[in-house]
Amino acid sequence: MKRDYGNTERDFLSAFTQFEGKKVLEIGCGDGYYTEIIAPFAKEVVALDTDKKKMAIAIKKLSSYGDKVKFLLGKTEKLIHSLKRDFDIILFSYSLHHHRYPLKVIKDTANKLQAGGWLIIVEPRADGPFCKLLSSFYDESEVLDVADTDIQKVFAVKKFSVGLEIDWLFDDKAELREFLKIKSADALSEADIKLLVKDFPENKIIIKDKVVFWRLQRR
């Protein structure tokens, strides 16, 4: 599986924010997809996540950066209070909707920004084709809507957002089923497959999805 086939999201993130020489807090680093984009430019990166297995992948992937990238395992709500208010950029990478109280988490983390620092939130859209496909197996539409509502509250005065369409590439339906954690071949019906934009040669599959980038500067 290749996330962001064509590097649309990767290229946009690099152009969207200047990470050079900045201290960055990434919330929801997962396997280090965004961390790997940020690390070459940032002065320092602190990456948080609750998934031990995914973080292990990220640690291995970014081992060459040494102390420049620090990983913290645990919930944002608990870890955030132990961090100093000295971050230039705080980035939520596909993670805000996993928090029970998104609005509180946004406010608590924004307090760790220096004056002039940037809060960036990247969230999938519930109406994206890939999210719709995922909803057949684990529906996140409700938590995505809650997160979006809370983002709108915070960004109501001076909001800046950009929507992107990105691609997910799978070698075949078997890999897609594995990603979705579907054990039965029959569980992924042709009705589900109709959400696919097109089939690539040799049965490769590409699925469109939608994400939104939000950015707000702390005064």
Secondary structure, DSSP 4 states (H G I P E B T S, - for coil): -EETTTSHHHHHHHHHS--TT-EEEEE--TTTHHHHHHTTT-SEEEEEES-HHHHHHHHHHTGGGGGGEEEEES-HHHHGGGS-S-EEEEEEES-GGGSSSHHHHHHHHHTTEEEEEEEEEEEE-TTSHHHHHHHTTS--HHHHHHHHHHHHHHTSSS--EEEEEEEEEESSHHHHHHHTT--SGGGS-HHHHTT--EEPGGG-EEEEEEEEEEEEE--
